[in-house]
């Protein structure tokens, strides 16, 4: 008969293998997803739902169902519709399965399923890219704010982030057409997906060359036209104005970041321009100095790609790790320089943060402090000068850490070259 010490030793070896052995990565991922499924159901059962935008989404949809196609005339209790047409189609689906939006329990279960898909996609992306320890997945279900965004608030951001993560996974597998269609859908729900576009252009150009990259960009645009067709055919000016309104200014009272600047500064055009310059400059710096470093520099990539526009530069391989690192970094830079981050915007990068932390060379303790500092800041309501300062500092340190760490990724597995 096995002794108690023997059983404990075997249990220790099993736990150690789950936490550290790459061969057990997906076993642990399955356990994490299953555990979070239980946690999510407990949250739905015991934490009260808070109405914010669901009623507005449904009210706006009912105007659409009654035949309204002028975006300027589609509004609800909390304001006008300000999202592309994919948002309308998603909520048309939800409207049908929730008895015209009245059965919130079904809506919460739909969002719980979406959350688990999002979590699963993230785990597979981590495993595909490599370069992270197994146990890092234990950090993914810990966000109180993220669960709230999905199953207690029912924000439309959730559909965009799930579609974007599916796109990142597809691009990592070399399924670029599938990735582009998924990215187009994500963008059609909320234009926050545009934060990934700079990094995506680098990935596509390196993998396929100039003309094919243009083709993917046109496909993304064609997706927007197709999904928005019911509105474009009738009132295209109002649709374009309200669905992709880049000039829209958010209220200071709801912001999670930049709370430590005065409201006058926050709302000023000069502050907006300064953030835009910072955003563009940082992206250019990554593009010029970091994302093509293993290819011999950006100018070598551009030279080969433009001289042979029908072919890929075929320099350093575009790995799944490179794809995830570049796309997640592109999104992180956008988050850092966003003028206003509302609480639901945390979903835009919440599950990417551990991956990005492991693309820095910071000591383990510093990585964990950064992650928990960001989670803390997003859970302070309303935001304060302190919480906002902590968030901006942590986001900045994460960007700096990736810059001096592994901006092209660390793993050499899952290499996919263009033909």
C-alpha positions in Angstrom: 0.0 0.0 0.0 1.3 3.5 -0.8 2.3 5.5 2.2 1.0 8.9 3.0 4.4 10.4 2.2 4.4 8.6 -1.2 0.9 10.0 -2.0 1.9 13.5 -1.0 5.1 13.2 -3.1 3.1 12.2 -6.1 0.6 15.0 -5.5 3.5 17.4 -5.2 5.0 16.2 -8.5 1.6 16.5 -10.2 1.0 20.0 -9.0 4.6 21.0 -10.0 4.1 19.5 -13.4 0.9 21.4 -13.9 2.5 24.7 -12.9 5.8 24.4 -14.7 6.0 21.7 -17.3 5.0 22.9 -20.8 3.6 19.5 -21.6 0.8 20.1 -19.1 0.0 23.7 -20.3 -3.3 22.8 -21.8 -4.3 20.6 -18.9 -3.9 23.5 -16.5 -5.6 25.8 -19.0 -8.6 23.4 -19.1 -8.7 23.4 -15.3 -8.5 27.2 -15.2 -11.4 27.6 -17.7 -13.5 25.1 -15.8 -12.8 26.8 -12.5 -13.6 30.2 -13.9 -16.9 28.8 -15.3 -17.9 27.9 -11.8 -16.7 31.3 -10.4 -18.7 33.1 -13.1 -21.9 31.3 -12.3 -21.4 32.1 -8.6 -21.0 35.8 -9.5 -24.2 35.8 -11.5 -26.0 34.0 -8.7 -24.9 36.1 -5.8 -23.8 39.6 -7.1 -26.6 42.0 -8.2 -26.7 43.0 -11.8 -26.2 46.7 -12.5 -28.1 48.4 -15.3 -25.9 50.8 -17.3 -26.3 50.4 -21.1 -28.3 47.3 -21.8 -31.7 49.1 -21.8 -30.2 51.7 -24.2 -28.9 49.0 -26.5 -32.3 47.3 -26.7 -34.2 50.6 -27.1 -31.9 51.6 -30.0 -32.3 48.2 -31.6 -36.1 48.5 -31.4 -35.9 51.7 -33.4 -33.8 49.8 -36.0 -36.4 47.0 -36.1 -39.2 49.6 -36.6 -37.4 50.6 -39.8 -35.2 53.5 -38.7 -32.0 53.7 -40.7 -30.8 57.2 -39.9 -28.1 56.9 -37.2 -28.7 60.5 -36.1 -32.2 59.5 -35.1 -31.3 56.3 -33.2 -30.9 57.1 -29.5 -31.8 55.7 -26.1 -32.0 56.6 -22.4 -28.2 57.1 -22.0 -27.6 58.8 -25.4 -27.3 58.2 -29.2 -25.9 55.2 -30.9 -22.1 55.7 -31.3 -21.0 52.3 -32.5 -20.8 50.7 -36.0 -23.5 48.4 -37.4 -21.9 45.2 -36.0 -23.1 46.4 -32.6 -26.7 46.5 -34.0 -26.5 43.0 -35.4 -25.0 41.5 -32.2 -27.8 43.0 -30.2 -30.4 41.9 -32.7 -29.2 38.3 -31.9 -29.3 39.0 -28.2 -32.8 40.5 -28.6 -34.1 37.4 -30.2 -32.7 35.0 -27.5 -33.8 37.2 -24.5 -37.4 37.7 -25.3 -36.9 41.2 -26.6 -34.2 42.0 -24.0 -36.5 41.2 -21.1 -34.9 38.0 -19.9 -31.7 39.3 -18.3 -30.8 35.9 -16.9 -30.4 34.6 -20.5 -28.4 37.7 -21.5 -26.1 37.1 -18.5 -25.6 33.5 -19.5 -24.8 34.5 -23.1 -22.2 36.9 -21.8 -20.8 34.2 -19.4 -20.4 31.9 -22.4 -18.7 34.8 -24.3 -16.4 35.4 -21.4 -15.3 31.7 -21.3 -14.7 31.8 -25.0 -12.6 34.9 -24.5 -10.6 33.2 -21.7 -10.2 30.0 -23.7 -8.9 32.0 -26.7 -6.4 33.8 -24.5 -5.1 30.5 -23.0 -4.6 29.0 -26.4 -2.9 32.2 -27.6 -0.5 32.0 -24.6 0.2 28.3 -25.3 0.7 28.9 -29.1 3.1 31.8 -28.5 5.0 30.2 -25.7 7.5 32.1 -23.5 5.3 32.1 -20.4 5.2 29.7 -17.5 2.1 27.5 -17.1 1.1 29.1 -13.8 0.6 32.5 -15.3 -2.8 31.3 -16.4 -3.8 31.2 -12.7 -3.7 35.1 -12.9 -6.3 35.3 -15.7 -9.5 34.6 -13.7 -8.5 37.0 -10.8 -10.0 40.2 -12.2 -13.1 41.4 -10.3 -13.6 44.2 -12.8 -13.4 42.0 -15.9 -16.1 39.6 -14.6 -18.2 42.6 -13.8 -17.9 44.0 -17.3 -19.0 40.8 -18.9 -21.8 39.3 -16.7 -22.9 42.2 -14.4 -22.8 45.1 -16.9 -23.2 43.4 -20.4 -21.1 45.9 -22.3 -20.7 45.6 -26.0 -16.9 45.9 -25.6 -17.0 42.2 -24.7 -17.9 41.2 -28.3 -15.1 43.2 -29.8 -12.4 41.8 -27.4 -13.5 38.2 -28.0 -13.4 38.7 -31.7 -10.0 40.4 -31.6 -8.5 37.6 -29.5 -9.9 35.1 -32.0 -8.2 37.1 -34.8 -4.9 37.2 -32.9 -5.1 33.4 -32.6 -5.8 33.0 -36.3 -3.0 35.3 -37.3 -0.7 33.4 -35.0 -1.6 30.2 -36.8 -1.0 31.7 -40.2 -4.7 31.8 -41.0 -4.5 35.4 -42.1 -7.7 35.6 -44.1 -9.7 34.2 -41.2 -7.9 36.7 -38.9 -8.8 39.6 -41.1 -12.4 38.7 -41.3 -12.5 38.3 -37.5 -10.7 41.6 -37.1 -13.2 43.3 -39.5 -16.1 42.0 -37.4 -14.5 43.2 -34.1 -14.0 46.6 -35.7 -17.7 46.6 -36.8 -18.8 46.3 -33.2 -16.5 49.0 -31.7 -13.8 51.0 -33.3 -11.4 50.4 -30.4 -10.1 47.5 -32.5 -8.2 50.1 -34.5 -5.6 50.2 -31.7 -4.3 46.9 -33.1 -4.0 48.2 -36.7 -0.5 49.6 -36.6 0.9 46.3 -35.3 -1.2 44.3 -37.7 0.2 46.2 -40.6 3.7 45.2 -39.5 2.7 41.5 -39.2 1.0 41.5 -42.6 3.7 43.4 -44.4 6.4 41.1 -43.1 4.5 38.0 -43.8 3.0 38.8 -47.2 4.5 42.0 -48.6 3.0 45.3 -49.8 0.2 44.4 -52.2 -1.2 41.6 -50.1 -1.2 43.9 -47.1 -3.2 46.4 -49.1 -5.6 43.6 -49.9 -6.1 42.8 -46.3 -6.7 46.4 -45.4 -9.3 46.6 -48.2 -10.9 43.5 -46.9 -11.3 45.1 -43.5 -12.8 48.1 -45.1 -15.1 45.9 -47.3 -16.3 44.1 -44.1 -17.3 47.5 -42.6 -19.3 48.3 -45.8 -21.0 45.0 -45.9 -22.0 45.0 -42.2 -23.1 48.7 -42.4 -24.9 48.3 -45.7 -28.5 48.7 -44.3 -27.5 52.2 -43.0 -25.1 53.2 -45.8 -27.8 52.7 -48.4 -30.2 55.1 -46.8 -28.2 57.7 -44.7 -24.5 57.1 -45.3 -23.5 60.5 -44.0 -25.1 60.2 -40.6 -23.9 56.6 -40.3 -20.3 57.5 -41.0 -20.5 60.5 -38.7 -21.9 58.6 -35.7 -20.5 55.1 -36.0 -16.8 56.2 -36.4 -16.8 59.5 -34.6 -13.1 60.1 -33.9 -13.8 63.6 -32.5 -16.0 62.4 -29.7 -14.9 63.7 -26.3 -15.6 61.6 -23.1 -16.7 63.1 -19.8 -14.0 63.8 -17.3 -16.1 62.4 -14.4 -16.0 58.8 -15.8 -12.3 58.6 -16.7 -10.1 56.1 -15.1 -6.8 57.6 -16.4 -5.4 61.1 -16.4 -7.5 62.0 -13.3 -4.5 63.8 -11.9 -4.7 66.5 -14.6 -7.3 69.3 -14.2 -10.6 69.0 -16.0 -9.8 72.1 -18.1 -6.5 70.5 -19.3 -8.2 67.1 -19.8 -10.9 68.6 -22.1 -8.5 70.9 -24.0 -7.6 70.3 -27.6 -4.0 70.8 -26.7 -4.1 67.9 -24.4 -5.8 65.7 -27.0 -3.1 66.6 -29.6 -0.3 65.9 -27.1 -1.6 62.5 -26.4 -2.1 61.8 -30.1 1.5 62.9 -30.8 2.7 60.6 -27.9 0.7 57.7 -29.3 2.0 58.1 -32.9 5.6 58.7 -31.7 5.7 55.7 -29.5 4.2 53.4 -32.3 6.7 54.8 -34.8 9.5 54.2 -32.3 8.5 50.5 -32.0 8.1 50.2 -35.7 11.4 51.8 -36.6 13.6 50.4 -33.8 12.0 47.2 -32.4 9.5 45.3 -34.4 11.9 44.7 -37.3 15.1 44.4 -35.4 15.7 40.7 -36.2 15.1 41.5 -39.9 18.0 43.9 -40.0 15.9 47.0 -39.4 12.7 48.6 -40.8 14.4 50.1 -43.8 15.6 46.7 -45.0 12.1 45.3 -44.6 10.5 48.2 -46.5 13.2 48.1 -49.2 12.7 44.5 -50.0 8.9 44.7 -49.6 8.5 47.7 -51.9 11.0 46.5 -54.5 9.1 43.2 -54.8 5.5 44.2 -53.9 4.0 40.8 -54.8 6.3 38.9 -52.4 7.0 38.9 -48.7 10.4 40.3 -47.5 11.1 36.8 -46.2 13.6 37.9 -43.6 13.0 36.8 -40.0 10.1 34.4 -39.6 6.8 35.7 -38.3 6.1 33.5 -35.3 2.9 33.2 -33.3 4.9 34.8 -30.5 5.8 37.7 -32.7 2.2 38.2 -33.7 0.8 38.2 -30.2 3.6 40.4 -28.8 3.3 43.0 -31.5 -0.5 43.2 -31.6 -0.8 43.3 -27.8 1.9 46.0 -27.6 0.2 48.0 -30.2 -3.0 47.9 -28.2 -1.2 48.7 -24.9 0.4 51.8 -26.4 -3.1 52.9 -27.5 -4.4 52.3 -23.9 -1.6 54.3 -22.4 -2.3 57.4 -24.6 -6.1 57.2 -24.7 -7.5 60.5 -23.4 -10.2 58.8 -21.5 -10.6 55.2 -20.3 -13.9 54.2 -19.0 -14.3 51.2 -16.7 -15.5 48.8 -19.4 -12.4 49.6 -21.4 -10.4 47.4 -19.1 -11.7 44.5 -21.1 -9.6 45.8 -24.0 -6.4 44.5 -22.5 -7.1 42.8 -19.2 -6.2 39.3 -20.3 -3.2 40.5 -22.3 -1.4 42.1 -19.4 0.3 38.9 -17.9 1.6 38.0 -21.4 3.0 41.5 -21.8 4.6 41.5 -18.4 6.5 38.3 -19.4 7.8 40.2 -22.5 9.7 42.5 -20.1 12.9 41.7 -18.2 11.6 42.9 -14.9 12.1 40.6 -11.9 9.1 38.5 -11.0 8.1 40.6 -8.1 8.0 43.8 -10.2 5.9 42.0 -12.8 3.4 41.0 -10.2 3.3 44.4 -8.6 2.6 46.0 -12.0 -0.3 43.5 -12.7 -1.9 44.0 -9.3 -1.4 47.8 -9.5 -3.3 47.9 -12.7 -6.1 45.7 -11.4 -6.3 47.9 -8.2 -6.6 51.1 -10.3 -9.4 49.7 -12.4 -11.4 48.7 -9.2 -11.3 52.2 -7.6 -14.6 53.9 -8.2 -14.7 56.7 -8.8 -11.1 57.0 -9.8 -8.8 59.3 -7.8 -5.7 61.2 -8.4 -3.8 58.3 -6.7 -5.5 55.4 -8.6 -5.2 57.2 -11.9 -1.5 58.0 -11.3 -0.9 54.4 -10.4 -2.6 53.2 -13.6 -0.7 55.6 -15.9 2.6 54.8 -14.2 2.0 51.0 -14.4 1.0 51.2 -18.1 4.0 53.3 -18.8 6.4 50.9 -17.1 4.9 48.0 -19.0 5.5 49.7 -22.3 9.0 50.6 -21.3 9.6 47.1 -20.1 8.5 45.6 -23.4 10.7 48.2 -25.2 13.8 47.0 -23.3 12.7 43.5 -23.0 11.4 41.3 -25.8 9.4 43.5 -28.2 9.5 40.8 -30.9 8.7 37.9 -28.6 10.8 35.3 -26.9 9.7 32.0 -28.4 10.9 30.4 -31.6 8.0 27.9 -31.9 5.1 27.9 -34.3 6.8 29.5 -37.3 4.6 30.4 -40.2 6.1 31.8 -43.4 4.2 33.1 -46.4 4.5 30.9 -49.5 
